């Protein structure tokens, strides 16, 4: 049996950085999630890393542990406060948000 990673691409209000986000699990492409959609990614139980990317823009890498049969839920988006939005042009890893739910 395996575990599941559920990734939702959703924000409240206007999102400037639209388009599909690539899900990177443990450094490898694991799927693509569109705005207002959720994808399920099968993962082995244990320790993993997750990052979302859209071209040069990305989120910071998040680590998570998941047990057999468990579901790890994350939400991603491209909306951020104005100072962080402006800084993301210099530091692309601030452009997208990734939060565990």
QUIDA-V43994 format. One record per pair of residues at least 12 apart in sequence whose ideal C-beta (glycine too) atoms are under 10 Angstrom apart, sorted by the first residue. I is the first residue (numbers start at 1). J is the second residue. D is the distance in whole Angstrom. If there is no record, write none. Layout:
BEGIN
i,j,d
I,J,D
I,J,D
END
This chain:
BEGIN
i,j,d
1,44,10
1,45,8
1,68,5
1,69,6
2,41,10
2,42,5
2,43,6
2,44,6
2,45,7
2,66,9
2,68,7
2,69,8
2,70,10
3,41,10
3,42,8
3,43,5
3,44,7
3,45,5
3,46,8
3,48,9
3,65,9
3,66,4
3,67,7
3,68,6
3,69,7
3,70,5
3,71,7
3,72,7
4,40,5
4,41,7
4,42,6
4,43,7
4,66,8
4,69,9
4,70,8
4,71,5
4,72,7
4,73,9
5,23,8
5,25,7
5,30,8
5,31,9
5,39,9
5,40,7
5,41,4
5,42,8
5,43,5
5,48,7
5,50,7
5,64,8
5,66,7
5,70,10
5,71,8
5,72,5
5,73,8
5,74,7
6,38,6
6,39,8
6,40,6
6,41,8
6,71,6
6,72,7
6,73,5
6,74,7
6,75,9
6,101,9
7,21,8
7,23,5
7,25,9
7,30,9
7,31,8
7,32,10
7,33,5
7,37,9
7,38,7
7,39,5
7,40,8
7,41,7
7,50,8
7,52,8
7,72,9
7,73,8
7,74,5
7,75,8
7,76,6
7,98,9
8,33,7
8,36,8
8,37,7
8,38,4
8,39,8
8,73,7
8,74,7
8,75,5
8,76,7
8,77,9
8,101,8
9,21,6
9,23,9
9,32,9
9,33,4
9,34,6
9,35,5
9,36,7
9,37,6
9,38,8
9,39,8
9,52,8
9,54,10
9,74,10
9,75,8
9,76,5
9,77,7
9,78,9
9,96,10
10,33,10
10,35,8
10,36,6
10,37,8
10,38,8
10,75,6
10,76,8
10,77,6
10,79,10
11,35,8
11,36,9
11,75,9
11,76,9
11,77,4
11,78,7
11,79,4
11,80,10
11,97,8
12,77,9
12,79,8
13,77,10
13,79,6
14,78,10
14,79,7
15,35,7
15,36,10
15,77,6
15,78,5
15,79,5
15,80,10
16,78,6
16,79,7
16,80,9
16,85,7
16,95,9
17,35,10
17,54,6
17,55,9
17,57,6
17,77,8
17,78,3
17,79,8
17,80,9
17,85,9
17,88,9
17,95,6
17,96,7
17,97,10
18,34,9
18,35,6
18,54,9
18,78,7
19,32,10
19,34,8
19,35,8
19,54,6
19,55,8
19,57,10
19,78,9
20,32,5
20,33,7
20,34,5
20,35,8
20,37,9
20,52,10
20,53,10
20,54,7
21,33,5
21,34,8
21,35,9
21,37,10
21,39,10
21,51,10
21,52,4
21,53,7
21,54,5
21,57,9
21,58,9
21,59,8
21,76,6
21,77,9
21,78,8
21,96,7
21,98,9
22,51,9
22,52,7
22,53,5
22,54,7
22,55,9
22,58,9
23,39,7
23,41,6
23,50,7
23,51,8
23,52,6
23,53,8
23,74,9
23,76,8
23,98,10
24,49,8
24,50,7
24,51,4
24,52,7
24,53,6
24,58,8
24,59,9
24,61,8
25,41,6
25,42,10
25,43,6
25,48,6
25,49,7
25,50,6
25,51,8
25,64,10
26,43,8
26,44,9
26,46,10
26,47,9
26,48,6
26,49,6
26,50,8
26,51,10
27,49,7
27,51,9
27,61,9
29,53,9
30,42,9
30,43,8
30,48,10
30,50,8
32,52,10
32,53,10
32,54,10
33,52,8
33,74,10
33,76,7
35,77,9
35,78,9
38,73,9
38,74,10
38,75,9
40,71,8
41,72,9
43,64,9
43,66,6
43,70,10
43,72,8
44,66,9
44,68,9
45,65,9
45,66,6
45,67,5
45,68,4
45,69,8
45,70,8
46,64,10
46,65,7
46,66,7
46,67,9
46,68,9
47,63,7
47,64,8
47,65,5
47,66,8
48,62,9
48,63,7
48,64,6
48,65,8
48,66,7
48,72,8
49,61,5
49,62,7
49,63,5
49,64,8
50,62,5
50,63,8
50,64,7
50,72,8
50,74,6
50,76,9
50,98,7
50,100,9
51,76,9
51,93,9
51,96,9
51,98,7
52,74,9
52,76,5
52,77,9
52,78,9
52,95,10
52,96,5
52,97,9
52,98,6
53,92,9
53,93,10
53,95,9
53,96,8
54,76,10
54,78,7
54,92,10
54,95,8
54,96,6
55,92,9
55,95,9
56,89,10
56,92,5
56,93,10
56,95,8
57,78,7
57,88,7
57,89,10
57,92,5
57,93,8
57,94,9
57,95,4
57,96,6
58,88,10
58,92,6
58,93,5
58,94,9
58,95,7
58,96,6
58,98,9
59,74,9
59,76,6
59,77,9
59,78,9
59,92,10
59,93,7
59,94,9
59,95,8
59,96,4
59,97,6
59,98,4
59,99,9
60,91,10
60,93,5
60,94,8
60,96,9
60,97,9
60,98,7
61,93,8
61,98,8
62,74,7
62,76,10
62,98,5
62,99,8
62,100,7
63,100,10
64,100,7
72,100,7
72,101,9
73,99,10
73,100,7
73,101,4
74,98,6
74,99,7
74,100,5
74,101,7
75,97,8
75,98,8
75,99,5
75,100,8
75,101,6
76,96,6
76,97,6
76,98,5
76,99,8
77,96,7
77,97,5
77,98,8
77,99,9
78,95,7
78,96,5
78,97,7
79,96,9
79,97,7
80,94,7
80,95,8
80,96,8
80,97,6
84,97,9
END
